[in-house]
Amino acid sequence: MNKKLASLLAAGVLSLTAFQANAADKVTLQLKWVTQAQFAGYYVANDKGFYEEEGLDVEIKPGGPDIAPPQVIAGGGADVIVDWMPSALATREKGVPLVNIAQPFKRSGMMLTCLKESGVKTPEDFKGKTLGVWFFGNEYPFLSWMAQLKIPTDGGPNGVTVLKQGFNVDPLIQKQAACISTMTYNEYWQVIDAGIKPEDLVTFKYEDQGVATLEDGLYVLEDKLKDPAFKEKMVKFVRASMKGWKYAEENPDEAAEIVLENDATGAQTEKHQKRMMGEIAKLTAGSNGALDEADFKRTVESLLSGGSDPVISKEPEGAWTHEITDEALK
């Protein structure tokens, strides 16, 4: 083969490679929190080539304490976001038309974790106590729960004092609060790792209290769904993402390792991520990605039952669709 022909062939290969790279549809996913096993399905889908198989080039943007996914997508910084439904519905009512296109998480991992020595044994014992609560949209399930219990959240002997909790467990460790917000897969274990024994704690899972609301769904802006090309891109994204989630469920240790490889901060530990993935798998188990309408209605009922100050003021319309999962799951 002469040099000219070899050069032309090489150029052709490079051009084809460049064309294929350019041909991949770009998708930007904004996570609700930092890189951790809570989002393992997306990192696995990327690592295993599931997105690439669908012709997608997916950028996964970690979240953090100063990042609100609804604000990111409203500002054009993402195509799709991970958010909890209470936050998404409240945001929708305020004018940012988020739509749930898939629901990888079937169950809630949210809890209140209390020191046994505080005297809290039942929800009635919350009265007169200080409770740590996350904000930035994560407070809505708590406020709905207190409203259902008819416990005021403005202090006093018959109410609770709300401590605006950072995304850590310090208020419990330092005994600034009788109870704090925790997730089954994360902060609860931080409390244990801090040296407090499980037998010295009392936990209240929102799911067990009948006030669980949907977490970690996939949301896009409503207007975007009018674009057939965007819808097709989301079908591919959801299909590959759910493939990633099921792989993560079946291979939790490997999934945790993939998460660690994507943690640019180096802040996560192997022990914590493997433990987290084991707990996350319990929450995604049973979901094929399609939103269960009964789960949606339960969440809405919980958010509407906030007494004089409900999280949302009316039942939302158009807040979810099966159009994407109907195609993705064929």
C-alpha positions as CSV (number, residue, x, y, z in Angstrom):
1,M,0.0,0.0,0.0
2,N,1.5,3.4,-1.0
3,K,1.8,6.2,1.5
4,K,-0.9,8.3,-0.1
5,L,-3.5,5.6,0.0
6,A,-2.6,4.8,3.6
7,S,-2.9,8.4,4.5
8,L,-6.3,8.7,2.9
9,L,-7.5,5.6,4.7
10,A,-6.3,6.9,8.0
11,A,-8.0,10.2,7.4
12,G,-11.2,8.3,6.5
13,V,-11.0,6.4,9.8
14,L,-10.5,9.6,11.8
15,S,-13.3,11.3,10.0
16,L,-15.6,8.4,10.7
17,T,-14.6,8.4,14.3
18,A,-15.2,12.1,14.5
19,F,-18.6,11.7,12.8
20,Q,-19.7,9.0,15.2
21,A,-18.6,11.1,18.2
22,N,-20.6,14.1,16.8
23,A,-23.5,11.9,16.0
24,A,-24.0,10.9,19.7
25,D,-26.9,12.8,21.3
26,K,-25.7,14.9,24.2
27,V,-27.7,14.6,27.5
28,T,-26.9,16.5,30.6
29,L,-28.1,14.9,33.9
30,Q,-28.1,17.0,37.1
31,L,-28.0,14.9,40.2
32,K,-29.6,15.9,43.5
33,W,-26.5,15.4,45.6
34,V,-22.8,14.6,45.4
35,T,-21.4,11.5,43.6
36,Q,-22.4,8.5,45.7
37,A,-24.2,5.2,45.4
38,Q,-27.6,7.0,45.6
39,F,-27.0,7.6,41.8
40,A,-25.2,4.4,41.0
41,G,-27.5,3.4,38.2
42,Y,-26.4,6.4,36.1
43,Y,-22.7,5.9,36.7
44,V,-23.0,2.2,35.9
45,A,-25.0,2.9,32.7
46,N,-22.2,5.3,31.6
47,D,-19.3,3.0,32.7
48,K,-20.8,-0.1,31.1
49,G,-21.5,1.6,27.8
50,F,-25.3,1.4,28.1
51,Y,-25.7,5.1,27.1
52,E,-23.2,4.7,24.3
53,E,-25.2,1.7,22.9
54,E,-28.2,4.1,22.7
55,G,-26.1,6.7,20.8
56,L,-26.0,9.0,23.8
57,D,-23.2,11.1,25.2
58,V,-24.3,11.6,28.8
59,E,-22.7,14.2,31.2
60,I,-23.5,13.5,34.8
61,K,-23.2,16.6,36.9
62,P,-22.9,16.1,40.7
63,G,-25.0,18.1,43.0
64,G,-24.2,19.7,46.4
65,P,-25.5,21.9,49.2
66,D,-25.6,25.0,47.0
67,I,-27.1,23.3,43.9
68,A,-30.9,23.1,43.4
69,P,-31.6,20.8,40.4
70,P,-34.9,22.7,39.6
71,Q,-33.0,25.9,39.3
72,V,-30.3,24.3,37.1
73,I,-32.9,22.9,34.6
74,A,-34.9,26.1,34.6
75,G,-31.7,28.0,33.7
76,G,-30.9,25.6,30.9
77,G,-28.0,23.8,32.7
78,A,-29.5,20.3,32.3
79,D,-31.8,18.3,30.1
80,V,-33.0,16.1,33.0
81,I,-32.7,16.2,36.7
82,V,-33.0,13.8,39.7
83,D,-35.3,15.3,42.3
84,W,-37.7,14.2,45.1
85,M,-41.4,14.5,44.1
86,P,-42.4,16.9,46.9
87,S,-39.7,19.4,45.7
88,A,-40.7,18.9,42.1
89,L,-44.4,19.4,42.7
90,A,-43.8,22.4,44.8
91,T,-41.5,23.8,42.1
92,R,-44.1,23.1,39.5
93,E,-46.8,25.0,41.4
94,K,-44.4,28.0,41.6
95,G,-44.1,28.1,37.8
96,V,-41.3,25.8,36.8
97,P,-43.2,23.0,34.9
98,L,-41.3,19.9,35.9
99,V,-42.7,16.6,34.6
100,N,-41.8,13.1,36.0
101,I,-40.8,10.9,33.1
102,A,-39.5,7.9,35.2
103,Q,-39.3,6.7,38.8
104,P,-36.3,4.4,39.5
105,F,-36.9,4.6,43.2
106,K,-39.9,2.6,44.4
107,R,-39.5,3.2,48.2
108,S,-38.5,6.1,50.4
109,G,-35.3,6.0,52.5
110,M,-36.1,9.0,54.7
111,M,-36.2,8.7,58.5
112,L,-36.0,10.6,61.7
113,T,-33.3,9.2,63.9
114,C,-33.5,10.0,67.6
115,L,-31.4,9.5,70.7
116,K,-33.2,7.1,73.0
117,E,-32.0,9.1,76.0
118,S,-34.1,12.1,74.7
119,G,-37.2,10.2,75.7
120,V,-38.7,9.9,72.2
121,K,-40.4,6.5,71.8
122,T,-43.4,7.4,69.6
123,P,-44.2,10.4,67.4
124,E,-46.3,11.9,70.2
125,D,-43.0,12.3,72.1
126,F,-41.8,14.8,69.5
127,K,-43.7,17.5,71.3
128,G,-41.4,19.9,73.1
129,K,-38.4,18.6,71.3
130,T,-35.9,20.0,68.8
131,L,-35.8,18.2,65.5
132,G,-33.2,18.5,62.8
133,V,-34.8,19.1,59.4
134,W,-33.2,19.4,55.9
135,F,-34.4,22.3,53.8
136,F,-33.9,23.2,50.1
137,G,-37.1,21.2,49.2
138,N,-36.4,18.3,51.6
139,E,-38.5,19.8,54.4
140,Y,-41.8,19.1,52.7
141,P,-42.3,15.5,53.8
142,F,-41.5,16.5,57.4
143,L,-43.9,19.4,57.4
144,S,-46.7,17.2,56.0
145,W,-46.1,14.6,58.6
146,M,-46.2,17.2,61.5
147,A,-49.4,18.6,60.0
148,Q,-51.0,15.1,60.0
149,L,-49.9,14.7,63.6
150,K,-51.3,18.1,64.4
151,I,-48.0,19.1,65.9
152,P,-47.0,22.8,65.4
153,T,-43.6,23.5,64.0
154,D,-43.1,26.8,65.7
155,G,-41.9,25.5,69.1
156,G,-43.5,25.5,72.5
157,P,-44.4,22.6,74.8
158,N,-47.0,21.2,72.4
159,G,-45.0,21.8,69.2
160,V,-41.5,21.1,67.9
161,T,-38.6,23.4,67.4
162,V,-37.2,23.0,63.9
163,L,-33.4,23.1,63.7
164,K,-32.4,23.8,60.1
165,Q,-30.0,20.9,59.7
166,G,-27.0,20.9,57.5
167,F,-26.2,17.9,55.5
168,N,-24.5,16.2,58.4
169,V,-25.3,14.5,61.6
170,D,-23.6,17.0,64.0
171,P,-26.8,18.1,65.8
172,L,-27.4,14.5,67.1
173,I,-23.8,13.8,67.9
174,Q,-23.6,17.1,69.8
175,K,-27.0,16.6,71.4
176,Q,-28.4,19.9,69.9
177,A,-31.5,18.0,68.7
178,A,-33.4,15.0,70.0
179,C,-33.9,13.7,66.4
180,I,-32.4,14.5,63.0
181,S,-33.2,13.8,59.4
182,T,-31.4,10.8,58.0
183,M,-31.5,8.4,55.0
184,T,-31.5,4.7,55.5
185,Y,-28.5,4.5,53.1
186,N,-26.4,7.4,54.3
187,E,-26.7,9.6,57.4
188,Y,-28.0,6.8,59.7
189,W,-24.7,5.0,59.1
190,Q,-22.7,8.2,59.8
191,V,-24.3,8.3,63.2
192,I,-23.3,4.6,63.8
193,D,-19.8,5.3,62.5
194,A,-19.6,8.2,65.0
195,G,-19.8,5.7,67.8
196,I,-23.5,5.7,68.7
197,K,-24.8,2.1,69.0
198,P,-28.0,1.1,67.2
199,E,-29.6,0.1,70.5
200,D,-29.2,3.7,71.7
201,L,-31.3,5.0,68.8
202,V,-34.9,5.1,67.9
203,T,-35.8,5.5,64.2
204,F,-39.0,6.5,62.4
205,K,-39.1,5.6,58.7
206,Y,-41.5,7.9,56.8
207,E,-42.6,4.8,54.9
208,D,-43.7,3.1,58.2
209,Q,-45.6,6.2,59.3
210,G,-47.7,6.3,56.2
211,V,-46.3,9.6,55.0
212,A,-43.6,8.4,52.6
213,T,-43.3,10.5,49.4
214,L,-41.5,9.6,46.2
215,E,-37.8,10.3,46.0
216,D,-35.2,10.3,43.2
217,G,-37.4,10.5,40.1
218,L,-36.3,11.8,36.7
219,Y,-37.8,15.2,35.7
220,V,-37.7,17.3,32.6
221,L,-39.4,20.6,31.6
222,E,-42.9,20.1,30.1
223,D,-42.3,22.2,27.0
224,K,-39.3,20.0,26.0
225,L,-41.7,17.0,25.7
226,K,-43.3,18.7,22.7
227,D,-40.2,18.1,20.7
228,P,-40.2,14.5,19.2
229,A,-36.4,14.5,19.0
230,F,-36.1,15.3,22.7
231,K,-38.7,12.7,23.6
232,E,-36.8,10.0,21.6
233,K,-33.6,11.1,23.4
234,M,-35.3,10.7,26.8
235,V,-36.6,7.2,25.8
236,K,-33.1,6.1,25.1
237,F,-31.8,7.7,28.3
238,V,-34.4,6.1,30.5
239,R,-33.9,2.7,28.9
240,A,-30.2,2.8,29.4
241,S,-30.5,4.2,32.9
242,M,-32.8,1.5,34.1
243,K,-30.4,-1.1,32.6
244,G,-27.8,0.6,34.7
245,W,-30.0,0.5,37.8
246,K,-30.8,-3.2,37.5
247,Y,-27.1,-4.0,36.9
248,A,-26.3,-2.1,40.1
249,E,-28.9,-4.0,42.1
250,E,-27.5,-7.3,40.9
251,N,-23.9,-6.3,41.3
252,P,-23.8,-3.9,44.3
253,D,-20.1,-4.1,45.1
254,E,-19.1,-3.5,41.5
255,A,-21.6,-0.6,41.3
256,A,-20.1,1.0,44.4
257,E,-16.6,0.7,42.9
258,I,-17.8,2.4,39.7
259,V,-19.2,5.2,41.9
260,L,-15.9,5.6,43.7
261,E,-14.0,5.8,40.4
262,N,-16.3,8.7,39.4
263,D,-15.9,10.6,42.7
264,A,-13.6,13.4,41.7
265,T,-13.4,14.7,45.3
266,G,-12.1,11.5,46.8
267,A,-14.3,12.1,49.8
268,Q,-16.2,8.7,49.7
269,T,-14.9,5.5,51.2
270,E,-15.3,2.0,49.9
271,K,-16.9,0.8,53.1
272,H,-19.6,3.5,53.1
273,Q,-20.3,3.3,49.4
274,K,-20.7,-0.5,49.4
275,R,-23.0,-0.3,52.4
276,M,-24.9,2.5,50.8
277,M,-25.4,0.6,47.6
278,G,-26.8,-2.4,49.5
279,E,-29.4,-0.1,51.1
280,I,-30.2,1.7,47.8
281,A,-30.9,-1.6,46.1
282,K,-33.7,-2.1,48.6
283,L,-35.3,1.2,47.4
284,T,-35.0,0.6,43.7
285,A,-36.1,-3.1,43.8
286,G,-39.5,-3.6,42.3
287,S,-39.3,-0.6,40.0
288,N,-38.9,-1.0,36.2
289,G,-38.7,2.8,35.9
290,A,-42.4,3.5,35.3
291,L,-44.2,5.7,37.8
292,D,-46.8,3.9,39.8
293,E,-49.9,6.1,39.7
294,A,-50.9,4.9,43.2
295,D,-47.5,6.0,44.6
296,F,-48.0,9.4,42.9
297,K,-51.5,9.8,44.5
298,R,-50.2,8.8,47.9
299,T,-47.5,11.5,47.6
300,V,-49.9,14.2,46.5
301,E,-52.4,13.3,49.3
302,S,-49.5,13.6,51.8
303,L,-48.5,17.0,50.4
304,L,-52.0,18.3,50.4
305,S,-52.6,17.4,54.0
306,G,-50.5,20.2,55.4
307,G,-53.3,21.9,57.3
308,S,-53.4,25.7,56.8
309,D,-50.1,25.7,55.0
310,P,-49.9,22.6,52.7
311,V,-46.9,22.0,50.5
312,I,-49.0,22.3,47.4
313,S,-52.4,24.0,47.3
314,K,-54.2,21.8,44.7
315,E,-53.8,18.5,43.0
316,P,-51.3,18.9,40.1
317,E,-52.2,18.2,36.5
318,G,-49.7,17.1,33.9
319,A,-47.0,16.5,36.5
320,W,-46.1,13.1,35.2
321,T,-46.2,11.0,32.0
322,H,-45.8,7.4,31.0
323,E,-45.0,8.4,27.4
324,I,-41.3,7.9,27.9
325,T,-41.3,4.7,29.9
326,D,-44.0,3.2,27.7
327,E,-41.5,3.4,24.8
328,A,-38.4,2.7,26.8
329,L,-39.7,-0.5,28.4
330,K,-41.0,-2.1,25.2
